[in-house]
Amino acid sequence: MILVTGATGNVGRNIVDELLKSGEQVRAIARDPAKCALPGEVEVLAADLSRPETLAAALRGVERLYLWPVFGQLQGAVDAIAQAGVQHVVMLSSEAVTYAAEEPHIACEKAVVESGMSWTFLRPSAFMSNDLLWIPQIAKDGVVHGVYGSSAMAPIHERDIAAVAVKSLLAAESGVIHSITGPQSLSPQERVRMIGAALGIPTRFQEVPRERVREQMVKYLSGYVADQILDRRRETQGEVAPVLPTVDVVTGRPAYTYAEWITHHEAELRPVPQL
Ligand SMILES: NC(=O)c1ccc[n+]([C@@H]2O[C@H](COP(=O)([O-])OP(=O)(O)OC[C@H]3O[C@@H](n4cnc5c(N)ncnc54)[C@H](OP(=O)(O)O)[C@@H]3O)[C@@H](O)[C@H]2O)c1
């Protein structure tokens, strides 16, 4: 039995589908199972990773587990997972642990390592799915606001992170860290242009003061970590971002391009005509 946490999220939802395709028995947790639309073959139980006392039923008989990292609240869940006898944990982390001190995934990785369980860490670059946050701006006037618009990254499709996660769950090889990027170095300016071209609508990137972006980031991260991430983006303006072969090597197929990601999300990205 494989337990998928974060199963309603961008990555976890795709992990569920891939595991079912591989013929695995899948259980998932959600804080409100009534609200999630997971396939009927999946056993969905109500549980909350920040409340370890809710996890017992979900952990019964589980051999391998995909772990969604709850910032600052994961230790109790990791203790419960280890006590339940889970043999291998694949945890979603972030490439940011490699350059941002005190980045919250660092503590999540430490908790899993210290648990003594066998583990794999996934350290993806920025998700392509972050760009779904642009939908209201694309719908309004096609102008996407942000900072350091020429700072490139190699964003990764959520399906590719899921594919690497599934291979890692099935291999259950301990102590492996997969740094994962998408197949192209692309700046926000380029991605906004690509969305416009694909949808046949005018779009452009508009620089805004760094402080405006930082205000959004500190809802999820400390000011110290947000500053390190923004500093890195400032320093990498105009540079080509590194592209890693991980998806190809681990899954045996190429990583999805940004153009493919737009196609997969065209229905969400396309502005609804106003009557
Ligand atoms: N965005 C990026 O560029 C980026 C880059 C590197 C790493 N990451 C990592 O990826 C994460 C986002 O992953 P995602 O996009 O797949 O998820 P997501 O779409 O943001 O969805 C969040 C998932 O986590 C679950 N969840 C949240 N709090 C929970 C809790 N207390 N107990 C149990 N489940 C909980 C939610 O489940 P329910 O609501 O159904 O309970 C949902 O399934 C980030 O938080 C970060 O750790 C992101």
The ligand as an ORCA input file, in Angstrom:
! r2SCAN-3c Opt
* xyz 0 1
  N       5.718     26.291     -6.276
  C       7.018     26.086     -6.487
  O       7.639     26.712     -7.372
  C       7.751     25.084     -5.638
  C       9.105     24.841     -5.875
  C       9.747     23.868     -5.103
  C       9.038     23.186     -4.115
  N       7.716     23.462     -3.897
  C       6.970     22.723     -2.861
  O       5.781     22.251     -3.427
  C       4.690     22.550     -2.573
  C       3.407     22.663     -3.373
  O       3.085     21.365     -3.867
  P       1.794     21.174     -4.758
  O       1.786     22.298     -5.767
  O       1.734     19.802     -5.239
  O       0.643     21.384     -3.711
  P      -0.593     22.390     -3.750
  O      -1.220     22.334     -5.118
  O      -0.152     23.695     -3.187
  O      -1.610     21.695     -2.740
  C      -1.316     21.546     -1.391
  C      -1.539     20.087     -0.991
  O      -1.055     19.878      0.318
  C      -2.086     19.389      1.138
  N      -1.933     19.939      2.492
  C      -1.708     21.222      2.830
  N      -1.625     21.332      4.168
  C      -1.820     20.079      4.674
  C      -1.859     19.536      5.984
  N      -1.699     20.300      7.068
  N      -2.091     18.206      6.134
  C      -2.278     17.414      5.043
  N      -2.239     17.874      3.778
  C      -2.019     19.188      3.602
  C      -3.387     19.805      0.486
  O      -4.346     18.831      0.833
  P      -5.862     19.126      1.268
  O      -6.095     20.603      1.128
  O      -6.666     18.295      0.317
  O      -5.930     18.617      2.658
  C      -3.013     19.726     -0.995
  O      -3.172     18.418     -1.471
  C       5.107     23.840     -1.874
  O       4.394     24.020     -0.671
  C       6.573     23.588     -1.666
  O       6.742     22.803     -0.495
  C       7.061     24.393     -4.639
*
